[in-house]
Amino acid sequence: MGIYHRIASLVPQPVLTAFERELRYVGIDVEEERFVGFIILFGIGIAIAISVNLFLFFKINSILGILAVFIGVFSAFAGGTYFMLSQTAEKEGKKAERILPDVLELIASNIKSGLTTERALFAAARPEFGVVSEELKNASKEIISGERMENALMIMSREIKSKVLARSMWLLVQGIKSGGAIADLLIQLGSDLREENAMKDEISANISMYVILIFAAAIIGAPLLFGISSIIVGILVEQTSSISISPEQMDEYSSMSSVGRFMGLPTVNITESFIVTYSVVALTVTAIFASLTIGAMASGSEKEGIHYIPIVVIISVLLFSAIRFFLGGALGGISGMM
């Protein structure tokens, strides 16, 4: 047993099963134990390297700080690897769903032309069909080697991450079991899938305006509002700092306020740096939820919006900084003349 297998033996079985499933979907012929062991060992190495560099260059000598960095980097690396595998598998599944109607209709045409089912599957395995082509060849070989057609088709659906493909193969298997005409069933199934794809395209076109509005709010609206508010707070802080009021007078005025008199709450001094920090955090959170919402609206899965998060965060923060730079120079000069 190698070191990778020894490390993977410490991982819960559901995690290994999840990696094995995603590796099978993307066509990586590697043992899940070996792959997970390598990911863990490589992730530990990266986390140690980053922690050591933070200790040497930024003088982070707190054990808890270094441990937090180590856990964060390792979790991000391992989780990011699984996410990349999952996204790649789903992307291939989406491609398979788009070409599936053509594949089914071509198989039906081959059967009607006189080919046997296994030969019809093999003849339909054209290069332009991508991953579906390979699975058609494998299903054809399984049937020729003596495997039942129903089992070969279900194995094919387990090799591609697509609920539409799995549902289509299940319907096809049920039709074969009930004794229906395979060619007519394939044609009808392909027609239904084509209508479903057209409906998805129509829905995607209808919600495109909502997607644009969400992007505009996260990328333009929020940075603009936070940028202006932070500049205004900075100007107010600068103006009030020039007023010569003793701490005793400030406490007296604070105690005379309605909030302090009736609620007994202390006075909170909001600074420009606090507003800037709060704005960056708020923009980041807004970008995350906006991206997830767009993913859910566009494709029905929040995971599809995760790859938008870095883009939206970078653009919104850069626009926020640009607004502060240009607006701060203009309003700063005006406030200096007052």
C-alpha positions in Angstrom: 0.0 0.0 0.0 1.5 3.4 -1.1 1.6 6.6 0.9 -1.4 8.0 -1.1 -3.5 5.0 -0.2 -2.5 5.2 3.5 -3.5 8.8 3.6 -6.8 8.2 1.8 -7.6 5.4 4.3 -8.1 8.2 6.9 -10.8 9.9 4.8 -14.5 9.0 5.3 -15.9 6.7 2.7 -18.6 9.1 1.4 -15.8 11.6 0.5 -14.0 8.9 -1.5 -17.2 7.9 -3.2 -17.9 11.5 -4.2 -14.5 11.9 -5.7 -14.8 8.5 -7.5 -18.1 9.6 -9.0 -16.7 12.9 -10.3 -13.5 11.3 -11.6 -15.7 8.8 -13.5 -17.8 11.6 -15.0 -14.8 13.6 -16.3 -13.1 10.4 -17.6 -10.0 10.5 -15.4 -8.9 6.9 -15.0 -7.2 7.1 -11.6 -8.1 5.4 -8.4 -10.0 7.6 -6.1 -7.7 6.6 -3.1 -4.6 7.6 -5.0 -6.2 10.9 -6.3 -7.5 11.9 -2.8 -4.2 11.0 -1.1 -2.3 13.1 -3.6 -4.7 16.1 -3.1 -4.3 15.9 0.7 -0.5 15.6 0.6 -0.2 18.4 -2.0 -2.7 20.6 -0.1 -0.7 20.1 3.1 2.5 21.1 1.4 0.9 24.3 -0.1 -0.7 25.2 3.3 2.7 24.7 5.1 4.5 26.8 2.5 2.0 29.7 2.8 2.0 29.5 6.6 5.8 29.6 6.8 5.9 32.6 4.4 3.3 34.5 6.5 5.4 33.8 9.6 8.6 35.0 7.9 7.4 38.1 6.1 4.4 39.2 8.1 5.6 38.1 11.5 2.4 36.1 12.2 3.8 34.1 15.1 0.5 33.2 16.7 -0.1 29.5 16.7 -3.8 29.9 16.2 -3.2 32.3 13.3 -0.9 30.0 11.5 -3.3 27.1 12.2 -6.2 29.1 10.8 -4.2 29.9 7.7 -3.2 26.3 7.3 -6.8 25.0 7.6 -8.1 27.7 5.3 -5.6 27.1 2.6 -5.9 23.3 2.8 -9.8 23.5 2.8 -9.8 25.9 -0.2 -7.4 23.7 -2.2 -9.3 20.4 -1.5 -12.7 22.0 -1.9 -11.6 23.9 -5.0 -10.3 20.7 -6.6 -13.6 18.9 -6.0 -15.5 21.9 -7.3 -13.5 22.0 -10.5 -14.1 18.3 -11.1 -17.9 18.8 -10.5 -18.1 21.8 -12.7 -16.2 20.0 -15.5 -18.5 17.0 -15.2 -21.6 19.2 -15.3 -20.3 21.1 -18.3 -19.9 17.9 -20.2 -23.3 16.8 -19.1 -24.8 20.0 -20.5 -23.1 19.4 -23.8 -24.5 15.8 -23.8 -28.1 17.2 -23.2 -27.9 19.6 -26.1 -26.9 16.9 -28.6 -28.9 14.0 -27.2 -32.0 14.6 -29.4 -29.8 14.4 -32.5 -28.2 11.2 -31.1 -31.5 9.5 -30.4 -32.9 10.4 -33.8 -29.8 9.1 -35.6 -30.0 5.8 -33.7 -33.7 5.6 -34.7 -32.8 6.2 -38.4 -30.1 3.5 -38.2 -32.5 1.0 -36.7 -35.1 1.8 -39.4 -32.5 1.3 -42.1 -32.1 -2.3 -41.0 -29.2 -2.2 -38.6 -29.4 -4.2 -35.4 -29.6 -2.2 -32.1 -25.9 -2.7 -31.2 -24.8 -1.7 -34.7 -27.1 1.2 -34.7 -25.5 2.5 -31.5 -22.0 2.0 -32.9 -22.9 3.8 -36.2 -24.3 6.7 -34.3 -21.0 7.2 -32.4 -19.8 10.2 -34.4 -16.8 12.3 -33.3 -18.9 15.5 -33.1 -21.0 13.9 -30.4 -18.1 14.1 -28.0 -18.4 12.1 -24.7 -21.7 10.6 -25.9 -19.9 9.0 -28.8 -17.5 7.1 -26.5 -20.4 5.9 -24.3 -22.3 4.7 -27.4 -19.3 2.7 -28.5 -19.0 1.2 -25.0 -22.7 0.4 -24.8 -22.5 -1.3 -28.3 -19.5 -3.4 -27.2 -21.3 -4.4 -24.0 -24.4 -5.6 -25.9 -22.2 -7.5 -28.4 -20.4 -9.2 -25.5 -23.7 -10.5 -24.2 -24.9 -7.8 -21.8 -28.6 -7.0 -21.8 -29.5 -3.9 -23.7 -31.2 -2.4 -20.7 -28.2 -2.8 -18.5 -25.8 -1.4 -21.2 -28.0 1.7 -21.6 -28.2 2.3 -17.8 -24.4 2.0 -17.5 -24.1 4.6 -20.2 -26.3 7.0 -18.2 -24.1 6.5 -15.1 -21.0 7.6 -17.0 -22.3 11.1 -17.8 -23.4 13.6 -15.2 -26.8 14.5 -16.6 -30.2 14.0 -15.1 -31.8 14.5 -18.5 -29.7 11.7 -20.0 -30.4 9.4 -17.0 -34.1 10.1 -17.3 -34.1 9.5 -21.0 -32.2 6.2 -20.7 -34.7 5.1 -18.0 -37.7 5.9 -20.2 -36.0 4.1 -23.1 -35.4 1.0 -21.0 -39.0 1.0 -19.8 -40.2 1.2 -23.3 -38.0 -1.7 -24.4 -39.2 -3.8 -21.4 -42.8 -3.1 -22.4 -42.2 -4.3 -25.9 -42.5 -1.0 -27.7 -41.0 -0.1 -31.1 -37.5 1.2 -30.3 -37.2 3.4 -33.3 -40.5 5.1 -32.8 -39.7 5.5 -29.1 -36.4 7.1 -29.9 -37.9 9.5 -32.3 -40.6 10.6 -29.9 -38.1 10.9 -27.1 -35.7 13.0 -29.2 -38.6 15.3 -30.2 -39.6 15.8 -26.6 -36.0 16.6 -25.6 -35.8 19.1 -28.5 -38.9 20.9 -27.2 -37.5 20.9 -23.7 -34.2 22.5 -24.9 -36.2 25.1 -26.8 -38.3 25.9 -23.7 -35.1 26.3 -21.7 -33.7 28.7 -24.2 -36.9 30.7 -24.2 -36.8 30.9 -20.4 -33.2 31.9 -20.4 -34.0 34.7 -22.9 -36.9 35.9 -20.8 -34.8 36.2 -17.6 -31.8 37.8 -19.3 -33.1 41.3 -18.3 -33.3 40.3 -14.6 -29.8 38.9 -14.8 -28.5 42.2 -16.3 -30.3 44.2 -13.5 -28.7 42.0 -10.8 -25.3 42.4 -12.4 -25.8 46.2 -12.7 -26.8 46.5 -9.1 -23.8 44.4 -7.8 -21.2 45.9 -10.1 -22.4 49.6 -10.5 -25.1 50.5 -8.1 -23.6 49.2 -4.9 -20.1 50.5 -5.5 -21.5 53.9 -6.4 -23.6 54.2 -3.3 -20.9 53.0 -0.9 -18.3 55.1 -2.6 -20.3 58.3 -2.3 -21.3 57.5 1.3 -17.8 56.9 2.4 -16.6 60.2 0.9 -19.4 62.1 2.6 -18.5 60.5 5.9 -14.8 61.4 5.4 -15.8 65.1 4.7 -18.0 65.2 7.7 -15.2 63.8 9.9 -12.8 66.3 8.5 -15.1 69.2 9.1 -16.1 68.2 12.6 -12.5 67.6 13.6 -11.7 71.3 13.0 -14.3 72.3 15.5 -12.5 73.0 18.8 -14.7 71.3 21.4 -13.3 70.0 24.6 -14.0 66.4 25.6 -16.1 67.6 28.5 -18.3 69.6 26.2 -18.6 66.7 23.8 -19.7 64.4 26.7 -22.2 67.1 27.7 -23.6 67.4 24.2 -23.8 63.7 23.9 -25.7 63.3 27.2 -28.1 66.0 26.0 -29.1 64.0 22.9 -32.4 62.2 22.7 -30.8 58.8 22.3 -28.5 59.2 25.2 -31.2 60.7 27.5 -34.0 58.2 26.8 -32.1 55.1 25.8 -28.9 55.4 27.8 -26.8 54.4 24.8 -23.1 55.5 24.4 -22.1 57.8 21.5 -20.5 55.9 18.6 -17.9 57.7 16.5 -18.0 56.4 12.9 -14.8 57.0 11.0 -14.0 56.9 7.3 -11.8 53.9 7.6 -14.7 52.0 9.3 -17.0 52.9 6.4 -14.4 51.8 3.8 -13.9 48.5 5.6 -17.7 48.0 5.9 -18.2 48.9 2.3 -15.6 46.3 1.0 -17.2 43.6 3.1 -20.7 44.5 2.0 -19.7 44.6 -1.6 -18.1 41.2 -1.3 -21.2 39.7 0.3 -23.4 41.4 -2.3 -21.3 40.0 -5.1 -21.4 36.4 -3.7 -25.2 36.4 -3.3 -25.7 38.2 -6.7 -23.6 35.6 -8.4 -25.4 32.7 -6.8 -28.8 34.2 -7.7 -27.7 34.6 -11.3 -26.6 31.0 -11.4 -29.9 29.8 -10.0 -31.9 31.9 -12.4 -29.8 31.1 -15.5 -29.4 27.3 -15.1 -31.4 26.3 -12.0 -28.3 25.6 -9.9 -26.5 28.0 -7.6 -23.2 26.3 -8.2 -23.3 27.7 -11.8 -22.9 31.2 -10.4 -19.8 30.5 -8.3 -17.4 31.2 -11.1 -18.9 34.7 -11.4 -17.9 35.6 -7.8 -14.3 36.6 -8.4 -15.2 38.7 -11.4 -18.0 40.6 -9.7 -16.0 41.1 -6.5 -13.0 42.5 -8.4 -15.0 44.8 -10.6 -17.1 46.2 -7.7 -14.2 46.8 -5.4 -12.2 48.5 -8.3 -15.1 50.7 -9.2 -15.6 51.6 -5.5 -11.9 52.6 -5.3 -12.1 54.6 -8.5 -15.2 56.4 -7.3 -13.5 57.2 -4.0 -10.4 58.4 -5.8 -12.1 60.8 -8.3 -15.0 61.9 -6.2 -12.7 62.3 -3.1 -10.4 64.6 -5.1 -13.3 66.8 -6.3 -15.2 67.0 -3.1 -12.0 67.2 -1.0 -11.0 70.4 -2.9 -14.5 71.9 -2.3 -14.5 71.1 1.4 -11.0 72.6 1.7 -12.4 75.9 0.4 -15.1 76.0 3.0 
